Amino acid sequence: MGSYTLAIWLIFSPMVWMLLANISQSVQGYYFLFTGNNDMALVSSADAEKVISYLKLHAMNDSIMLASADLAWALPSERVADLNCALSNDINHWSDQPVVNLNQRQFFSCSLSNTDYVVLTPHSVKYAVSLDPRMTLLLDRIYTWNLVYQAGSLAVYHNPLKSP
């Protein structure tokens, strides 16, 4: 009985998926059932390598750097965090939500005032805003900083209050 059920499932589940995709395309105009598009805004490895090389030349090893998680892991510093951590540290500045101070849980304060460099990726500009609207306020503040390097869709901003 079990192998018969498995065979039926293997045969009919792709057919059901194709049917749902066709309905989605007919009704909504696209094949992607859940997101509406398949552009996940992946970072070009060549652009990422250029940004990493730039930061190796211009940043100190202990510089605080923020970026989205798809690039933060590769940045050349001992103190790197996800850009959303700045919202967690500066939450009282960005909204009227209750203050949650995460400084006690982190090795360093990654608020924008302490940050040296921010690397904006398509993920942090497009998708983070849709997940947390307060990110728009954070990005507006970063856009007032000095744009020091750009490679493709990646932009490196330097905090003007920090020495280069």
C-alpha positions in Angstrom: 0.0 0.0 0.0 2.8 2.4 0.8 4.7 2.1 -2.5 1.4 2.5 -4.4 0.7 5.8 -2.5 4.2 7.0 -3.1 3.9 6.3 -6.9 0.6 8.2 -7.1 2.1 11.1 -5.2 5.2 11.2 -7.4 3.0 11.2 -10.5 0.3 13.6 -9.5 2.0 16.2 -7.4 4.0 17.7 -10.3 0.7 17.8 -12.3 -1.0 19.6 -9.5 1.9 22.1 -9.3 1.7 22.7 -13.0 -2.0 23.3 -12.8 -1.6 25.8 -10.1 1.2 27.6 -12.0 -1.1 27.8 -15.1 -3.9 29.2 -13.0 -1.5 31.7 -11.5 -0.3 32.7 -15.0 -3.9 33.0 -16.3 -5.3 35.0 -13.4 -2.4 37.0 -12.2 -0.2 37.2 -15.3 2.9 35.5 -13.9 4.0 31.9 -13.2 5.4 32.5 -9.7 2.8 31.4 -7.2 4.1 33.1 -4.1 6.2 36.2 -4.8 5.0 37.6 -8.1 8.5 37.6 -9.5 11.6 35.5 -9.4 14.1 38.3 -9.1 15.8 37.5 -5.8 18.3 40.4 -6.3 21.4 38.2 -6.0 24.7 40.0 -5.5 27.1 39.6 -8.4 30.3 37.9 -7.1 32.5 40.2 -9.2 30.9 43.3 -7.6 31.1 41.8 -4.2 34.8 41.1 -4.7 35.4 44.7 -5.8 33.6 46.0 -2.7 35.6 43.6 -0.4 38.9 44.7 -2.0 38.0 48.4 -1.6 37.2 47.9 2.1 40.4 45.9 2.6 42.3 48.9 1.3 40.4 51.7 3.0 38.9 50.3 6.3 40.6 49.4 9.5 40.3 45.8 10.7 38.1 46.9 13.6 35.8 49.1 11.6 32.1 48.5 12.2 30.5 47.5 9.0 26.8 46.9 8.3 25.4 45.1 5.2 22.6 42.7 4.4 23.3 39.1 5.4 24.0 38.0 1.9 27.2 40.1 1.9 28.0 40.8 5.5 29.7 37.5 6.2 32.4 38.3 3.6 33.3 41.8 4.7 36.9 42.3 5.9 36.3 43.3 9.5 36.1 41.7 12.9 33.0 43.7 13.6 30.3 43.1 11.0 26.6 42.9 11.5 23.4 42.7 9.5 21.9 46.1 8.7 18.8 45.2 10.6 20.9 45.3 13.8 21.0 49.1 13.5 17.2 49.2 13.7 17.4 47.0 16.8 19.9 49.4 18.5 18.3 52.6 17.4 14.7 51.4 17.7 13.6 54.3 19.9 14.8 56.7 17.2 12.9 55.0 14.4 9.4 54.5 15.8 7.1 54.7 18.8 7.5 51.0 19.5 8.7 49.9 22.9 12.4 50.3 23.4 14.3 47.0 23.2 18.0 47.6 24.0 20.0 44.8 22.5 23.4 46.3 23.3 23.7 43.8 26.2 23.3 40.9 23.8 25.9 42.0 21.3 29.7 42.1 21.2 29.6 45.7 20.0 27.1 48.5 19.4 26.1 48.5 15.8 24.0 51.6 15.9 24.4 54.0 12.9 26.3 56.5 15.1 29.0 53.9 15.8 29.1 52.4 12.3 32.0 53.3 10.0 30.8 51.7 6.7 27.4 50.5 5.3 27.2 48.4 2.2 23.8 48.6 0.6 22.8 45.7 -1.6 19.6 45.3 -3.6 18.3 43.1 -0.8 18.7 45.9 1.8 17.2 48.5 -0.5 14.3 46.5 -2.0 13.3 43.7 0.3 14.2 44.9 3.8 11.9 47.8 3.3 8.9 45.6 2.5 9.6 43.5 5.6 10.1 46.4 8.0 8.9 49.9 6.9 11.1 51.6 9.4 14.0 50.6 7.2 13.1 53.5 5.0 14.0 55.9 7.8 17.3 54.1 8.3 18.1 54.2 4.5 17.2 57.9 4.3 19.8 58.6 7.0 22.4 56.4 5.3 21.9 58.3 2.0 23.1 61.5 3.7 26.5 59.8 4.2 29.4 59.9 1.8 29.0 57.5 -1.1 32.7 56.3 -1.3 32.5 53.4 -3.7 30.0 51.7 -6.0 30.3 48.4 -7.9 27.3 47.4 -9.9 24.3 47.2 -7.6 26.4 47.6 -4.4 27.0 50.9 -2.8 29.5 51.6 0.0 28.7 54.6 2.3 31.0 56.0 4.9 29.9 57.7 8.1 31.0 61.4 7.8 31.4 61.5 11.6 34.1 58.8 11.5 37.6 59.3 10.2 38.4 57.5 7.0 
